[in-house]
């Protein structure tokens, strides 16, 4: 992966993690409001809750793709070593 693509992918990964962190803070605040019996302020979170499952799944899918893109690709050398083929200069 070219360095510019890698930097872009890492940036997207950081942004997605920040979004998940915001979800976490919002959910924690909502739980706190519900424990206090503050139903009116808790109602403000209803729009977020209606799409939360979809939003979290989209972020996790995005994170998964980014992490896969950042994984080093296995070259032919790795495949040859795994298949038992000897490398030039290797002892038999």
N, C-alpha and C positions, 0 to 999 in steps of 0.2 A: 504494500500500500504506500503510495507516495506520501511524503511528509505533510503536504498541504491537506490531503484527504484525511490523514490520521488526526491532524489538529482539528479539523472540522468535526470529525466523529467524536473526538474527546470533548469538544465544546458542546455538542448535542447531548452527549452522555451527562455532562455536568448540569446542563439545563434541565434534563429529564429528572435527574436526582433532586434538583431544587424544587421541581413541581411536586414530586412525591413527598418531599419534606413539608411543603405547604399543605398538602392533603392531610398529612399526619398531625400538624399543628391544628388545623381546622377541626379534625375529628376529636382531638384531645379537648379542645375548647367546647365543642358540642357536648361531649360526655360530661364535662364539668358543669355546664349549664343544666343538663338533664338531672344530674345528681342533686343540684341545688333546687330543682323544681322550677327553674326559670324557663317556662315553656314558650313564652312570647319571643324572647331573644333566640331561643333554640329554633324557632320556626324559620328564622332567616337562613338557616342551613339547608332547608328543604330542597331548593333547586340543586345544590351541590350533591345531595344524597341521591337525587333521582338519576344522576349520570355517573355517580362515583364508580360503580363496578366497571362500566365501559371505559371511563377515563383511566382507571388504574390498569386495566388490561392493555389499553393502548400504550401506556407508558412502559409497562413491562415488556411488551412486544418490541417497542422501540429500543429499550435497553438491551434486550437479547440480541437484536440485529447488530447494534453497535458493538457489543462485546464479541460477537462472532467476527465482525469485520476487523477488530483489533487483534484477534488471535493470529500468531504467526502461521503462515502456510507451510505445510510439510512438503519438502522438496523430494526429488527423486532419491537423494541420498538416504533419507529416512526410510523410504519404502524399500530400498535395497537392503539396508541393515535389518529391517524387520523380516524380510523374506529369507534371510540367511545368506544372501550373496556376499562374497568377500570384497572388500575394497582394495584397490591397488596398494600394494605395500603392506597389506595386512598379513599377519602370520596365520598359517593354516593349522 
